[in-house]
Amino acid sequence: MTLLFKVLGVIFALFVVLFIAIVIEESFVGGRRRRKLEQKAREEQKVRDGQGDR
């Protein structure tokens, strides 16, 4: 029974660590990269929309 609790504890600890790592990555690294790409895509869309009017 105690082995089961140890295994469950390790799995839970890994889950918590991975969850925290994902939150940090999204809020700092990936979030910034994604926002830059979205802004670039919006600017390119404006250019395309402006050229389509002519």
mmCIF file of the N, C-alpha and C atoms, coordinates in Angstrom:
data_MODEL
# 
_entry.id   MODEL 
# 
loop_
_atom_site.group_PDB 
_atom_site.id 
_atom_site.type_symbol 
_atom_site.label_atom_id 
_atom_site.label_alt_id 
_atom_site.label_comp_id 
_atom_site.label_asym_id 
_atom_site.label_entity_id 
_atom_site.label_seq_id 
_atom_site.pdbx_PDB_ins_code 
_atom_site.Cartn_x 
_atom_site.Cartn_y 
_atom_site.Cartn_z 
_atom_site.occupancy 
_atom_site.B_iso_or_equiv 
_atom_site.pdbx_formal_charge 
_atom_site.auth_seq_id 
_atom_site.auth_comp_id 
_atom_site.auth_asym_id 
_atom_site.auth_atom_id 
_atom_site.pdbx_PDB_model_num 
ATOM 1   N N  . MET A 1 1  ? 0.826  -1.200 0.000   1.00 0.00 ? 1  MET A N  1 
ATOM 2   C CA . MET A 1 1  ? 0.000  0.000  0.000   1.00 0.00 ? 1  MET A CA 1 
ATOM 3   C C  . MET A 1 1  ? 0.862  1.254  0.000   1.00 0.00 ? 1  MET A C  1 
ATOM 4   N N  . THR A 1 2  ? 1.963  1.225  0.764   1.00 0.00 ? 2  THR A N  1 
ATOM 5   C CA . THR A 1 2  ? 2.812  2.420  0.799   1.00 0.00 ? 2  THR A CA 1 
ATOM 6   C C  . THR A 1 2  ? 3.525  2.613  -0.534  1.00 0.00 ? 2  THR A C  1 
ATOM 7   N N  . LEU A 1 3  ? 3.814  1.510  -1.235  1.00 0.00 ? 3  LEU A N  1 
ATOM 8   C CA . LEU A 1 3  ? 4.438  1.636  -2.554  1.00 0.00 ? 3  LEU A CA 1 
ATOM 9   C C  . LEU A 1 3  ? 3.493  2.352  -3.517  1.00 0.00 ? 3  LEU A C  1 
ATOM 10  N N  . LEU A 1 4  ? 2.208  2.042  -3.421  1.00 0.00 ? 4  LEU A N  1 
ATOM 11  C CA . LEU A 1 4  ? 1.212  2.703  -4.260  1.00 0.00 ? 4  LEU A CA 1 
ATOM 12  C C  . LEU A 1 4  ? 1.205  4.201  -3.995  1.00 0.00 ? 4  LEU A C  1 
ATOM 13  N N  . PHE A 1 5  ? 1.256  4.590  -2.722  1.00 0.00 ? 5  PHE A N  1 
ATOM 14  C CA . PHE A 1 5  ? 1.265  6.011  -2.379  1.00 0.00 ? 5  PHE A CA 1 
ATOM 15  C C  . PHE A 1 5  ? 2.541  6.689  -2.868  1.00 0.00 ? 5  PHE A C  1 
ATOM 16  N N  . LYS A 1 6  ? 3.660  5.986  -2.820  1.00 0.00 ? 6  LYS A N  1 
ATOM 17  C CA . LYS A 1 6  ? 4.917  6.558  -3.321  1.00 0.00 ? 6  LYS A CA 1 
ATOM 18  C C  . LYS A 1 6  ? 4.836  6.792  -4.823  1.00 0.00 ? 6  LYS A C  1 
ATOM 19  N N  . VAL A 1 7  ? 4.305  5.808  -5.537  1.00 0.00 ? 7  VAL A N  1 
ATOM 20  C CA . VAL A 1 7  ? 4.179  5.941  -6.990  1.00 0.00 ? 7  VAL A CA 1 
ATOM 21  C C  . VAL A 1 7  ? 3.225  7.080  -7.333  1.00 0.00 ? 7  VAL A C  1 
ATOM 22  N N  . LEU A 1 8  ? 2.094  7.132  -6.655  1.00 0.00 ? 8  LEU A N  1 
ATOM 23  C CA . LEU A 1 8  ? 1.143  8.214  -6.902  1.00 0.00 ? 8  LEU A CA 1 
ATOM 24  C C  . LEU A 1 8  ? 1.742  9.572  -6.547  1.00 0.00 ? 8  LEU A C  1 
ATOM 25  N N  . GLY A 1 9  ? 2.524  9.628  -5.487  1.00 0.00 ? 9  GLY A N  1 
ATOM 26  C CA . GLY A 1 9  ? 3.183  10.873 -5.097  1.00 0.00 ? 9  GLY A CA 1 
ATOM 27  C C  . GLY A 1 9  ? 4.172  11.348 -6.147  1.00 0.00 ? 9  GLY A C  1 
ATOM 28  N N  . VAL A 1 10 ? 4.936  10.416 -6.701  1.00 0.00 ? 10 VAL A N  1 
ATOM 29  C CA . VAL A 1 10 ? 5.905  10.775 -7.744  1.00 0.00 ? 10 VAL A CA 1 
ATOM 30  C C  . VAL A 1 10 ? 5.174  11.270 -8.993  1.00 0.00 ? 10 VAL A C  1 
ATOM 31  N N  . ILE A 1 11 ? 4.122  10.581 -9.384  1.00 0.00 ? 11 ILE A N  1 
ATOM 32  C CA . ILE A 1 11 ? 3.356  10.997 -10.565 1.00 0.00 ? 11 ILE A CA 1 
ATOM 33  C C  . ILE A 1 11 ? 2.750  12.378 -10.338 1.00 0.00 ? 11 ILE A C  1 
ATOM 34  N N  . PHE A 1 12 ? 2.194  12.610 -9.159  1.00 0.00 ? 12 PHE A N  1 
ATOM 35  C CA . PHE A 1 12 ? 1.602  13.908 -8.848  1.00 0.00 ? 12 PHE A CA 1 
ATOM 36  C C  . PHE A 1 12 ? 2.661  15.003 -8.849  1.00 0.00 ? 12 PHE A C  1 
ATOM 37  N N  . ALA A 1 13 ? 3.834  14.721 -8.276  1.00 0.00 ? 13 ALA A N  1 
ATOM 38  C CA . ALA A 1 13 ? 4.915  15.708 -8.243  1.00 0.00 ? 13 ALA A CA 1 
ATOM 39  C C  . ALA A 1 13 ? 5.371  16.050 -9.660  1.00 0.00 ? 13 ALA A C  1 
ATOM 40  N N  . LEU A 1 14 ? 5.505  15.051 -10.522 1.00 0.00 ? 14 LEU A N  1 
ATOM 41  C CA . LEU A 1 14 ? 5.877  15.307 -11.916 1.00 0.00 ? 14 LEU A CA 1 
ATOM 42  C C  . LEU A 1 14 ? 4.820  16.146 -12.622 1.00 0.00 ? 14 LEU A C  1 
ATOM 43  N N  . PHE A 1 15 ? 3.558  15.852 -12.361 1.00 0.00 ? 15 PHE A N  1 
ATOM 44  C CA . PHE A 1 15 ? 2.476  16.626 -12.955 1.00 0.00 ? 15 PHE A CA 1 
ATOM 45  C C  . PHE A 1 15 ? 2.560  18.088 -12.540 1.00 0.00 ? 15 PHE A C  1 
ATOM 46  N N  . VAL A 1 16 ? 2.788  18.335 -11.258 1.00 0.00 ? 16 VAL A N  1 
ATOM 47  C CA . VAL A 1 16 ? 2.876  19.708 -10.760 1.00 0.00 ? 16 VAL A CA 1 
ATOM 48  C C  . VAL A 1 16 ? 4.071  20.424 -11.382 1.00 0.00 ? 16 VAL A C  1 
ATOM 49  N N  . VAL A 1 17 ? 5.216  19.763 -11.435 1.00 0.00 ? 17 VAL A N  1 
ATOM 50  C CA . VAL A 1 17 ? 6.420  20.382 -12.005 1.00 0.00 ? 17 VAL A CA 1 
ATOM 51  C C  . VAL A 1 17 ? 6.199  20.711 -13.481 1.00 0.00 ? 17 VAL A C  1 
ATOM 52  N N  . LEU A 1 18 ? 5.628  19.789 -14.238 1.00 0.00 ? 18 LEU A N  1 
ATOM 53  C CA . LEU A 1 18 ? 5.383  20.039 -15.656 1.00 0.00 ? 18 LEU A CA 1 
ATOM 54  C C  . LEU A 1 18 ? 4.353  21.143 -15.859 1.00 0.00 ? 18 LEU A C  1 
ATOM 55  N N  . PHE A 1 19 ? 3.338  21.186 -15.016 1.00 0.00 ? 19 PHE A N  1 
ATOM 56  C CA . PHE A 1 19 ? 2.332  22.240 -15.116 1.00 0.00 ? 19 PHE A CA 1 
ATOM 57  C C  . PHE A 1 19 ? 2.962  23.606 -14.890 1.00 0.00 ? 19 PHE A C  1 
ATOM 58  N N  . ILE A 1 20 ? 3.798  23.712 -13.864 1.00 0.00 ? 20 ILE A N  1 
ATOM 59  C CA . ILE A 1 20 ? 4.479  24.981 -13.582 1.00 0.00 ? 20 ILE A CA 1 
ATOM 60  C C  . ILE A 1 20 ? 5.398  25.357 -14.738 1.00 0.00 ? 20 ILE A C  1 
ATOM 61  N N  . ALA A 1 21 ? 6.108  24.389 -15.301 1.00 0.00 ? 21 ALA A N  1 
ATOM 62  C CA . ALA A 1 21 ? 7.001  24.667 -16.432 1.00 0.00 ? 21 ALA A CA 1 
ATOM 63  C C  . ALA A 1 21 ? 6.216  25.169 -17.641 1.00 0.00 ? 21 ALA A C  1 
ATOM 64  N N  . ILE A 1 22 ? 5.060  24.590 -17.902 1.00 0.00 ? 22 ILE A N  1 
ATOM 65  C CA . ILE A 1 22 ? 4.239  25.031 -19.029 1.00 0.00 ? 22 ILE A CA 1 
ATOM 66  C C  . ILE A 1 22 ? 3.737  26.448 -18.803 1.00 0.00 ? 22 ILE A C  1 
ATOM 67  N N  . VAL A 1 23 ? 3.293  26.750 -17.590 1.00 0.00 ? 23 VAL A N  1 
ATOM 68  C CA . VAL A 1 23 ? 2.807  28.097 -17.285 1.00 0.00 ? 23 VAL A CA 1 
ATOM 69  C C  . VAL A 1 23 ? 3.917  29.121 -17.472 1.00 0.00 ? 23 VAL A C  1 
ATOM 70  N N  . ILE A 1 24 ? 5.102  28.825 -16.968 1.00 0.00 ? 24 ILE A N  1 
ATOM 71  C CA . ILE A 1 24 ? 6.235  29.749 -17.102 1.00 0.00 ? 24 ILE A CA 1 
ATOM 72  C C  . ILE A 1 24 ? 6.590  29.928 -18.576 1.00 0.00 ? 24 ILE A C  1 
ATOM 73  N N  . GLU A 1 25 ? 6.643  28.848 -19.331 1.00 0.00 ? 25 GLU A N  1 
ATOM 74  C CA . GLU A 1 25 ? 7.006  28.932 -20.746 1.00 0.00 ? 25 GLU A CA 1 
ATOM 75  C C  . GLU A 1 25 ? 5.983  29.747 -21.529 1.00 0.00 ? 25 GLU A C  1 
ATOM 76  N N  . GLU A 1 26 ? 4.712  29.529 -21.260 1.00 0.00 ? 26 GLU A N  1 
ATOM 77  C CA . GLU A 1 26 ? 3.669  30.265 -21.973 1.00 0.00 ? 26 GLU A CA 1 
ATOM 78  C C  . GLU A 1 26 ? 3.682  31.743 -21.623 1.00 0.00 ? 26 GLU A C  1 
ATOM 79  N N  . SER A 1 27 ? 3.889  32.056 -20.358 1.00 0.00 ? 27 SER A N  1 
ATOM 80  C CA . SER A 1 27 ? 3.796  33.453 -19.944 1.00 0.00 ? 27 SER A CA 1 
ATOM 81  C C  . SER A 1 27 ? 5.024  34.253 -20.335 1.00 0.00 ? 27 SER A C  1 
ATOM 82  N N  . PHE A 1 28 ? 6.178  33.632 -20.413 1.00 0.00 ? 28 PHE A N  1 
ATOM 83  C CA . PHE A 1 28 ? 7.397  34.380 -20.731 1.00 0.00 ? 28 PHE A CA 1 
ATOM 84  C C  . PHE A 1 28 ? 7.872  34.107 -22.150 1.00 0.00 ? 28 PHE A C  1 
ATOM 85  N N  . VAL A 1 29 ? 8.317  32.912 -22.426 1.00 0.00 ? 29 VAL A N  1 
ATOM 86  C CA . VAL A 1 29 ? 8.993  32.613 -23.694 1.00 0.00 ? 29 VAL A CA 1 
ATOM 87  C C  . VAL A 1 29 ? 7.991  32.473 -24.834 1.00 0.00 ? 29 VAL A C  1 
ATOM 88  N N  . GLY A 1 30 ? 7.119  31.483 -24.751 1.00 0.00 ? 30 GLY A N  1 
ATOM 89  C CA . GLY A 1 30 ? 6.197  31.203 -25.846 1.00 0.00 ? 30 GLY A CA 1 
ATOM 90  C C  . GLY A 1 30 ? 5.169  32.286 -26.056 1.00 0.00 ? 30 GLY A C  1 
ATOM 91  N N  . GLY A 1 31 ? 4.701  32.883 -24.980 1.00 0.00 ? 31 GLY A N  1 
ATOM 92  C CA . GLY A 1 31 ? 3.707  33.941 -25.109 1.00 0.00 ? 31 GLY A CA 1 
ATOM 93  C C  . GLY A 1 31 ? 4.244  35.129 -25.871 1.00 0.00 ? 31 GLY A C  1 
ATOM 94  N N  . ARG A 1 32 ? 5.455  35.516 -25.577 1.00 0.00 ? 32 ARG A N  1 
ATOM 95  C CA . ARG A 1 32 ? 6.066  36.663 -26.257 1.00 0.00 ? 32 ARG A CA 1 
ATOM 96  C C  . ARG A 1 32 ? 6.271  36.342 -27.735 1.00 0.00 ? 32 ARG A C  1 
ATOM 97  N N  . ARG A 1 33 ? 6.759  35.154 -28.017 1.00 0.00 ? 33 ARG A N  1 
ATOM 98  C CA . ARG A 1 33 ? 6.995  34.748 -29.408 1.00 0.00 ? 33 ARG A CA 1 
ATOM 99  C C  . ARG A 1 33 ? 5.679  34.713 -30.181 1.00 0.00 ? 33 ARG A C  1 
ATOM 100 N N  . ARG A 1 34 ? 4.632  34.171 -29.561 1.00 0.00 ? 34 ARG A N  1 
ATOM 101 C CA . ARG A 1 34 ? 3.338  34.078 -30.228 1.00 0.00 ? 34 ARG A CA 1 
ATOM 102 C C  . ARG A 1 34 ? 2.747  35.463 -30.485 1.00 0.00 ? 34 ARG A C  1 
ATOM 103 N N  . ARG A 1 35 ? 2.882  36.374 -29.510 1.00 0.00 ? 35 ARG A N  1 
ATOM 104 C CA . ARG A 1 35 ? 2.360  37.728 -29.701 1.00 0.00 ? 35 ARG A CA 1 
ATOM 105 C C  . ARG A 1 35 ? 3.074  38.439 -30.841 1.00 0.00 ? 35 ARG A C  1 
ATOM 106 N N  . LYS A 1 36 ? 4.397  38.244 -30.944 1.00 0.00 ? 36 LYS A N  1 
ATOM 107 C CA . LYS A 1 36 ? 5.147  38.851 -32.054 1.00 0.00 ? 36 LYS A CA 1 
ATOM 108 C C  . LYS A 1 36 ? 4.652  38.314 -33.392 1.00 0.00 ? 36 LYS A C  1 
ATOM 109 N N  . LEU A 1 37 ? 4.463  37.004 -33.475 1.00 0.00 ? 37 LEU A N  1 
ATOM 110 C CA . LEU A 1 37 ? 3.997  36.408 -34.726 1.00 0.00 ? 37 LEU A CA 1 
ATOM 111 C C  . LEU A 1 37 ? 2.593  36.888 -35.079 1.00 0.00 ? 37 LEU A C  1 
ATOM 112 N N  . GLU A 1 38 ? 1.715  37.025 -34.068 1.00 0.00 ? 38 GLU A N  1 
ATOM 113 C CA . GLU A 1 38 ? 0.364  37.505 -34.334 1.00 0.00 ? 38 GLU A CA 1 
ATOM 114 C C  . GLU A 1 38 ? 0.389  38.948 -34.815 1.00 0.00 ? 38 GLU A C  1 
ATOM 115 N N  . GLN A 1 39 ? 1.238  39.778 -34.212 1.00 0.00 ? 39 GLN A N  1 
ATOM 116 C CA . GLN A 1 39 ? 1.340  41.175 -34.627 1.00 0.00 ? 39 GLN A CA 1 
ATOM 117 C C  . GLN A 1 39 ? 1.859  41.266 -36.061 1.00 0.00 ? 39 GLN A C  1 
ATOM 118 N N  . LYS A 1 40 ? 2.862  40.459 -36.379 1.00 0.00 ? 40 LYS A N  1 
ATOM 119 C CA . LYS A 1 40 ? 3.416  40.451 -37.733 1.00 0.00 ? 40 LYS A CA 1 
ATOM 120 C C  . LYS A 1 40 ? 2.351  40.007 -38.738 1.00 0.00 ? 40 LYS A C  1 
ATOM 121 N N  . ALA A 1 41 ? 1.575  39.003 -38.382 1.00 0.00 ? 41 ALA A N  1 
ATOM 122 C CA . ALA A 1 41 ? 0.525  38.518 -39.275 1.00 0.00 ? 41 ALA A CA 1 
ATOM 123 C C  . ALA A 1 41 ? -0.543 39.586 -39.481 1.00 0.00 ? 41 ALA A C  1 
ATOM 124 N N  . ARG A 1 42 ? -0.898 40.327 -38.417 1.00 0.00 ? 42 ARG A N  1 
ATOM 125 C CA . ARG A 1 42 ? -1.882 41.403 -38.549 1.00 0.00 ? 42 ARG A CA 1 
ATOM 126 C C  . ARG A 1 42 ? -1.377 42.496 -39.480 1.00 0.00 ? 42 ARG A C  1 
ATOM 127 N N  . GLU A 1 43 ? -0.095 42.870 -39.327 1.00 0.00 ? 43 GLU A N  1 
ATOM 128 C CA . GLU A 1 43 ? 0.477  43.907 -40.187 1.00 0.00 ? 43 GLU A CA 1 
ATOM 129 C C  . GLU A 1 43 ? 0.490  43.453 -41.644 1.00 0.00 ? 43 GLU A C  1 
ATOM 130 N N  . GLU A 1 44 ? 0.859  42.200 -41.887 1.00 0.00 ? 44 GLU A N  1 
ATOM 131 C CA . GLU A 1 44 ? 0.865  41.682 -43.255 1.00 0.00 ? 44 GLU A CA 1 
ATOM 132 C C  . GLU A 1 44 ? -0.548 41.643 -43.829 1.00 0.00 ? 44 GLU A C  1 
ATOM 133 N N  . GLN A 1 45 ? -1.530 41.336 -42.990 1.00 0.00 ? 45 GLN A N  1 
ATOM 134 C CA . GLN A 1 45 ? -2.918 41.307 -43.452 1.00 0.00 ? 45 GLN A CA 1 
ATOM 135 C C  . GLN A 1 45 ? -3.378 42.713 -43.827 1.00 0.00 ? 45 GLN A C  1 
ATOM 136 N N  . LYS A 1 46 ? -2.972 43.718 -43.049 1.00 0.00 ? 46 LYS A N  1 
ATOM 137 C CA . LYS A 1 46 ? -3.329 45.105 -43.374 1.00 0.00 ? 46 LYS A CA 1 
ATOM 138 C C  . LYS A 1 46 ? -2.729 45.505 -44.712 1.00 0.00 ? 46 LYS A C  1 
ATOM 139 N N  . VAL A 1 47 ? -1.478 45.104 -44.948 1.00 0.00 ? 47 VAL A N  1 
ATOM 140 C CA . VAL A 1 47 ? -0.825 45.426 -46.220 1.00 0.00 ? 47 VAL A CA 1 
ATOM 141 C C  . VAL A 1 47 ? -1.579 44.759 -47.363 1.00 0.00 ? 47 VAL A C  1 
ATOM 142 N N  . ARG A 1 48 ? -1.947 43.493 -47.186 1.00 0.00 ? 48 ARG A N  1 
ATOM 143 C CA . ARG A 1 48 ? -2.679 42.779 -48.238 1.00 0.00 ? 48 ARG A CA 1 
ATOM 144 C C  . ARG A 1 48 ? -4.049 43.409 -48.478 1.00 0.00 ? 48 ARG A C  1 
ATOM 145 N N  . ASP A 1 49 ? -4.732 43.796 -47.398 1.00 0.00 ? 49 ASP A N  1 
ATOM 146 C CA . ASP A 1 49 ? -6.043 44.431 -47.536 1.00 0.00 ? 49 ASP A CA 1 
ATOM 147 C C  . ASP A 1 49 ? -5.917 45.770 -48.249 1.00 0.00 ? 49 ASP A C  1 
ATOM 148 N N  . GLY A 1 50 ? -4.875 46.517 -47.949 1.00 0.00 ? 50 GLY A N  1 
ATOM 149 C CA . GLY A 1 50 ? -4.657 47.810 -48.592 1.00 0.00 ? 50 GLY A CA 1 
ATOM 150 C C  . GLY A 1 50 ? -4.358 47.668 -50.065 1.00 0.00 ? 50 GLY A C  1 
ATOM 151 N N  . GLN A 1 51 ? -3.633 46.639 -50.451 1.00 0.00 ? 51 GLN A N  1 
ATOM 152 C CA . GLN A 1 51 ? -3.306 46.425 -51.862 1.00 0.00 ? 51 GLN A CA 1 
ATOM 153 C C  . GLN A 1 51 ? -4.522 45.923 -52.630 1.00 0.00 ? 51 GLN A C  1 
ATOM 154 N N  . GLY A 1 52 ? -5.420 45.242 -51.953 1.00 0.00 ? 52 GLY A N  1 
ATOM 155 C CA . GLY A 1 52 ? -6.605 44.716 -52.622 1.00 0.00 ? 52 GLY A CA 1 
ATOM 156 C C  . GLY A 1 52 ? -7.596 45.796 -53.001 1.00 0.00 ? 52 GLY A C  1 
ATOM 157 N N  . ASP A 1 53 ? -7.540 46.964 -52.355 1.00 0.00 ? 53 ASP A N  1 
ATOM 158 C CA . ASP A 1 53 ? -8.471 48.050 -52.641 1.00 0.00 ? 53 ASP A CA 1 
ATOM 159 C C  . ASP A 1 53 ? -8.157 48.740 -53.958 1.00 0.00 ? 53 ASP A C  1 
ATOM 160 N N  . ARG A 1 54 ? -6.937 48.625 -54.437 1.00 0.00 ? 54 ARG A N  1 
ATOM 161 C CA . ARG A 1 54 ? -6.521 49.372 -55.633 1.00 0.00 ? 54 ARG A CA 1 
ATOM 162 C C  . ARG A 1 54 ? -6.961 48.692 -56.896 1.00 0.00 ? 54 ARG A C  1 
# 
